Structures are given as C-alpha cells and as structure tokens.
Amino acid sequence: MNGRPKPSVLFVCTGNAGRSQMAQTLFRELVGGEAHVESAGVAPWGRLHPMAVKLMGERGIGLEGQHPKPVSEVMDRAFDFVVTLGDPARARLSKGPFTSAYWMHWDIPDPADADGTPGSEAAFRTAAGAIEARLPGLREQVRRLGRLSAYAGQPGIATGIWYPGRFIPAEHLPLVQKAGFRAIELNLYKGRDHFDWENTAAVHDLQKVAQDLGILIWSIHAPDLGSIAAADPAERQRQTDVMRTCLDLADRLGARAIPSHALLLGPFEQDPEGCEARIAAFLEDLAGEAEGNPAQVAFENPGYACAPAARSVPVLHRLDGASRAAYGFVLDTGHANIDGDLTEIGAHVRDHLISLHLNDNDGRKDAHLAPGEGSVDWAAVRDVLRTGGYRGVTLYEIEGNGQDPGERMRTTMEGHRRYFAEA
C-alpha cells in the first residue's frame, strides 16, 4: 500500500463465535497487509465456537488471542466495508455508526444451529466453504473501491446545480474541486439530457475525471420512470429495471447510495392494499441483487402533499421490515421543512440513514437553496444527524435558480462552513 492508510473491513454475524471469526481470519490470510480486518457480533457469545477453532487449525491458522466482541466495541472506528453474515446481523445492525462504509450481506446460515446434532461439523464446513468462495470477490472490491471512510464528513454537491444544462465531467468536476467539495451526487433524476447514463463513453469519462481529481461519486439519484406501486406491470417493470441499472452503475463508479422516490409514488388513496403488496414485492425482488452490491438504495422523504402512506414515518416503517443491507433512507431537509416532520424523522432514522439531500427553502415551496437562504432549522438538522450517528458525506442538493453555478457553490460552501464544518 506504499505507506498509505489501508482500507478496513468489518464482518458481523450474530455471536462472533463462528462465521464472522472465520471470515476475519481467512480474509486476513488472503489480503495480507492490504487491509485491516475485524469482526464483531450483534449478540456475542462468551467464547469462540470449538468447531471454528478446529477448522481454522486445519488450515494452519491459530485463533489464539481472538474472542467474541460486541459491535459496540468497534462502533467508534471508521470502516470502509461492512459485511453481515446471516439474518440476525442484517436485521439488527444500525447504519448510523457505519454510514461511511460500503455494505454487503452474505446469506450464510448460522452453523451453530446444528450444535448437538450429527450434522454439526458438516454445517461448519459448509459455512466455511461459502465464506471462502466469496472472499476473492470481496478482495477485488476492496482493491477497486478503496477507502470510502476518507470522505466521512466531507462536503459534496449534486450535479443538478448545472441543470437544466448538461453535466460535463471534464468541465465541471474541476470547478467542484476548486470550490472545496470532495464528492458529488450524479443526478439521473434530471434525465438523460443532463447526463446520459446509457452512454458508455460518458460514464467512462466521468469515472476517469473523478479518479484523476480525487472526487468521490458518493451517490447516484435514480430517475422516476414509473411507479413500483402502480397497477400496470409494465410501469412497475420500467422502474425496477432503471433501479437495477443504477445498482450496476453505482458498483462501477463506487457510489455508496442510490437516492430514490420509489416509495413515494403510487395510487395510495385509490388502492392502498394493492400498493402495499406491490411495494413489498418490489423490496423483496430487488433485495438479493442489492445485498451483493456495495451501494444501497436510499428512499427519500416527501416534500409535497401526499397520501398518509407516502409520508416520512410510514416510509421509515417500511424500511424496518426490509433488508438493511439493501435499503436505507436519505434525508431531504428542504422536504422536511415543507412537511414540518424533521423531529418525527429524527425519532426513527438511526437504523436507516445513509445519505443526505441538504437544501433550504421558505417552508412552502421546494427551492433547493443553499443553507441559510431559507427557514430550515440547521441546528435541528445537526441534532438529527448526531442522533442518527451519521458519518457520511455532507451532500448538498442545490439548484442554480438562474445564477452562476460557481457562485451557487461558493454560497453553499459558506453555509457548510457556518453550520457543519465545526459541528
């Protein structure tokens, strides 16, 4: 690593006595000094499982000095990758302390469930084999994606600041860097006239320019091409397909989050039960693909009059029952200012917050102003982020409003320094 800080990886299972310990041990052997590797459990045992010790011993690896530990013991560390193993870890691990990490889930059942049966050793050998089969792919991702945590707390800007014009990476990313921003959100919501995500050359150009400048593509705002709650199967499929496209693009570009309006759109008043069933089917259908992707889909809070089922707290409640390795929440402060529900969001957000759309307005109309140009209570926003444990990029979703984008970025950075740089 030429003296540079190393990426860090955390494996989490239930007891930190078997699966995550074996994953930690085997991955350390595989990557050598390329990465820091730790493990923890959401309900740690008092000792290592003897079968895990036996299997690692067969590979010539002793586990002396290792012991099960709770996630709370590592929550103050900055990890770049978090891998959950098994459903309890996926369901119970809060996102807040690990916002600045790529998340993945490996569906490997707990071999300790077979304790006391003739199949106990076979269950552990199966689990160890499943872990070993996944580790080379994880090593490739660690090498390719690098240290996401290096951008924790850094300011970022959405490319919509150039809308209605086209976002041109070679022209605009040097301006982003000059203004002091270290990350961007690629806004596909503004359409292909803003950035043509189906143009391979355009995507390659963005990737190269961003890498050369050290600009992180933190998030990719998904377009609305339909409603996943719509009764029309073709409309649902159109939106599902574009979400899959965003996941593929996020993996290629190293994005952490995919903000989406997908839980806000649908005939909620006319067909509430049908909408709920179709949303549940969508979340289940996409989860497997999203869990293997370093990025997570981040559902947004509304900023306009909508059915009760599309309000912020119901959206967060849906996430309570969905895969935490696949899905999260993006807080739009302008939307919360219009709805007046920032306090309600803050009470539910810790387990789900993975990204931000920071912007200001007068409380009546969505304007995407710089912080301090409207009536958003930024001290209250800071409290919500603190409660949620948020450690990711401080991402601003600002629009030009007919002004020079360079001036808008300067105003946004002034607001960032005023409200967040010393928070």
SVG drawing of the C-alpha trace seen along z (x, -y; Angstrom):
<svg xmlns="http://www.w3.org/2000/svg" viewBox="-60 -35 66 73">
<polyline fill="none" stroke="black" stroke-width="0.4" points="0.0,0.0 3.1,-2.3 2.6,-3.7 -1.0,-4.9 -3.8,-4.2 -5.3,-0.8 -9.0,0.0 -10.8,1.6 -13.3,4.4 -15.7,5.5 -17.5,8.8 -20.6,9.0 -22.6,12.1 -24.8,13.0 -22.4,14.4 -19.0,13.5 -18.0,17.0 -18.1,18.8 -18.9,17.3 -17.5,13.7 -14.4,15.1 -13.7,17.5 -14.3,14.7 -12.0,12.4 -9.3,15.0 -9.5,16.2 -9.7,12.7 -6.6,11.6 -4.7,14.5 -5.9,13.7 -5.2,10.0 -2.1,9.9 -1.2,6.3 -3.6,4.8 -6.4,4.2 -7.3,4.0 -9.9,6.8 -12.1,7.0 -15.2,8.9 -18.0,8.4 -21.4,9.8 -24.8,8.3 -25.2,10.8 -21.7,12.1 -21.0,15.4 -18.7,15.8 -16.2,17.9 -15.2,19.0 -17.1,22.0 -14.7,25.0 -15.6,26.1 -14.5,22.7 -11.2,23.2 -10.8,26.7 -11.5,25.7 -9.1,22.8 -6.5,25.0 -6.8,27.4 -5.8,24.5 -2.8,23.8 -4.3,20.7 -4.5,20.4 -7.1,18.3 -5.1,17.5 -6.0,14.1 -9.3,13.8 -12.5,13.6 -16.1,12.7 -16.9,9.0 -20.0,6.8 -20.5,4.4 -20.4,1.6 -16.7,2.3 -15.9,1.2 -18.5,-1.5 -16.1,-4.3 -13.8,-3.0 -14.1,-4.1 -14.7,-1.1 -14.8,-1.1 -16.7,2.2 -19.2,3.9 -20.3,7.5 -23.2,9.0 -23.5,12.8 -26.9,14.2 -30.3,12.7 -30.0,11.5 -26.9,9.4 -28.6,7.9 -31.7,7.1 -30.1,5.7 -27.1,3.7 -27.7,-0.1 -26.4,-2.0 -25.5,-5.3 -22.1,-4.4 -21.1,-2.8 -22.5,-5.3 -19.1,-5.8 -18.8,-2.1 -20.0,-0.1 -22.5,2.5 -23.0,6.1 -24.8,9.1 -23.9,12.8 -26.8,15.1 -24.9,17.8 -27.0,19.6 -25.6,20.0 -23.9,23.4 -24.2,23.3 -27.9,24.0 -26.8,27.6 -25.0,27.9 -25.8,31.2 -26.7,32.9 -24.8,35.3 -24.6,32.6 -22.8,30.1 -19.3,30.4 -20.8,30.6 -22.7,27.3 -19.5,25.6 -17.6,26.9 -20.4,25.7 -20.3,22.3 -16.5,22.1 -16.7,23.1 -19.3,20.5 -17.2,17.8 -14.1,18.8 -15.9,18.8 -16.9,15.1 -13.6,13.7 -11.8,13.3 -14.7,11.2 -14.5,9.1 -10.8,8.6 -11.4,7.3 -14.0,4.8 -11.7,3.6 -8.9,3.0 -11.1,1.3 -13.2,-0.8 -10.7,-1.7 -11.2,-3.9 -14.7,-5.4 -14.3,-6.5 -11.7,-9.0 -14.6,-11.1 -16.6,-11.0 -17.9,-14.4 -16.6,-15.9 -18.8,-18.3 -20.4,-17.1 -22.6,-18.7 -25.2,-17.3 -24.7,-17.7 -28.2,-19.2 -26.6,-22.5 -25.9,-22.6 -29.5,-21.8 -31.1,-22.5 -27.8,-22.2 -25.8,-19.1 -23.3,-17.9 -19.9,-17.7 -17.4,-16.0 -14.2,-17.3 -15.6,-20.9 -17.5,-20.8 -15.6,-18.5 -12.5,-20.8 -14.9,-23.5 -16.3,-21.2 -12.7,-20.6 -11.8,-24.3 -14.9,-25.2 -13.8,-22.8 -16.2,-19.9 -14.8,-16.4 -17.8,-14.4 -20.7,-14.6 -24.1,-13.1 -24.7,-12.1 -28.2,-13.3 -30.0,-10.9 -33.4,-12.2 -32.9,-15.2 -32.9,-13.0 -30.5,-11.9 -30.2,-15.4 -28.4,-16.2 -26.3,-13.1 -26.7,-10.2 -26.2,-7.1 -26.6,-4.8 -23.7,-6.3 -20.7,-4.1 -18.2,-6.7 -19.8,-9.3 -19.7,-7.0 -16.1,-6.1 -15.2,-9.8 -16.9,-10.6 -15.1,-7.7 -11.7,-8.8 -12.0,-12.5 -13.4,-11.8 -10.5,-9.5 -7.9,-11.9 -9.2,-14.7 -9.9,-12.6 -13.6,-13.3 -15.8,-10.6 -19.1,-9.8 -20.9,-9.4 -24.4,-8.8 -26.5,-8.4 -30.0,-9.9 -32.3,-7.4 -34.8,-8.7 -38.5,-8.3 -39.6,-6.3 -42.7,-4.9 -44.1,-3.7 -43.2,-0.4 -46.6,-0.6 -48.5,-1.1 -51.2,1.4 -49.7,1.6 -47.0,4.3 -45.1,2.6 -44.8,-0.6 -43.5,1.3 -41.0,3.2 -39.8,0.0 -38.9,-1.5 -37.5,1.8 -35.2,2.0 -33.9,-1.5 -33.2,-0.7 -31.1,2.3 -29.3,0.0 -28.5,-2.4 -27.1,0.5 -24.8,1.6 -23.7,-2.0 -23.1,-2.5 -20.9,0.6 -18.9,-0.6 -18.5,-4.2 -18.1,-3.3 -21.2,-5.1 -22.4,-4.5 -26.1,-5.4 -28.9,-5.5 -31.5,-8.1 -34.9,-7.3 -38.6,-8.5 -39.8,-4.9 -41.7,-4.7 -43.5,-8.0 -45.2,-7.3 -48.3,-5.2 -52.2,-5.2 -52.1,-5.1 -55.5,-6.7 -57.3,-4.6 -55.7,-1.2 -53.8,-1.2 -53.7,2.5 -52.6,3.2 -49.8,0.5 -48.5,2.1 -48.4,5.5 -46.7,4.3 -44.1,2.3 -43.4,5.3 -42.9,7.5 -40.5,4.9 -38.4,4.6 -38.2,8.4 -37.4,8.8 -34.6,6.3 -33.1,7.1 -31.0,10.1 -29.3,8.1 -28.8,5.0 -27.4,7.0 -24.5,8.2 -23.8,4.6 -21.7,2.2 -24.3,-0.5 -27.7,-0.7 -30.9,-2.1 -31.9,-5.2 -35.6,-6.1 -36.4,-9.8 -38.9,-11.7 -41.6,-13.6 -41.8,-17.4 -45.3,-17.8 -48.9,-16.9 -49.2,-13.2 -51.2,-10.2 -50.5,-9.3 -48.9,-6.1 -46.2,-8.1 -45.3,-10.3 -41.8,-10.0 -42.6,-7.9 -44.5,-5.2 -41.6,-5.1 -39.2,-4.5 -41.6,-1.9 -41.4,0.0 -37.7,0.0 -37.9,1.5 -39.2,4.7 -36.9,4.6 -33.3,5.6 -30.9,3.2 -28.1,4.4 -30.1,3.4 -32.0,0.3 -31.7,-2.9 -33.0,-6.4 -31.9,-9.7 -32.9,-12.9 -34.0,-15.8 -34.0,-18.8 -36.0,-21.0 -38.7,-18.4 -38.8,-18.1 -39.0,-21.8 -42.2,-21.9 -43.8,-18.9 -42.7,-20.0 -41.7,-16.5 -38.0,-16.8 -38.5,-15.9 -40.6,-12.8 -37.9,-11.7 -35.2,-12.1 -37.0,-9.8 -36.9,-6.9 -33.9,-7.4 -30.9,-5.9 -31.2,-2.4 -31.7,-3.6 -30.0,-7.0 -27.3,-6.5 -27.3,-9.8 -28.4,-13.4 -30.0,-16.0 -29.2,-19.2 -31.0,-22.2 -33.1,-25.2 -36.4,-26.8 -39.1,-29.1 -41.2,-26.2 -43.7,-26.5 -42.0,-25.6 -39.2,-23.2 -36.4,-25.6 -33.1,-23.8 -31.5,-26.9 -28.1,-27.0 -28.1,-26.5 -29.1,-29.8 -31.0,-31.2 -34.4,-29.9 -36.1,-28.9 -34.6,-25.4 -33.6,-25.0 -30.0,-23.9 -29.3,-23.3 -32.2,-20.8 -30.8,-19.2 -27.4,-18.8 -29.2,-17.2 -30.9,-14.7 -27.6,-13.8 -26.0,-13.4 -28.8,-11.2 -28.7,-9.1 -24.9,-8.8 -24.4,-10.0 -20.8,-9.9 -21.1,-10.0 -20.6,-12.8 -22.4,-16.1 -24.2,-16.2 -25.9,-19.3 -28.7,-19.2 -28.6,-22.8 -30.0,-24.2 -28.8,-27.1 -32.0,-29.2 -30.8,-31.2 -27.5,-32.1 -23.9,-31.1 -23.2,-27.6 -19.8,-28.7 -21.5,-31.4 -24.0,-28.9 -21.3,-26.5 -19.5,-29.4 -22.7,-30.3 -23.3,-26.6 -19.7,-26.2 -20.2,-29.3 -23.3,-27.7 -21.5,-24.4 -18.7,-26.1 -21.2,-28.0 -23.5,-25.1 -21.4,-21.9 -17.7,-22.4 -17.3,-22.9 -20.4,-21.0"/>
</svg>
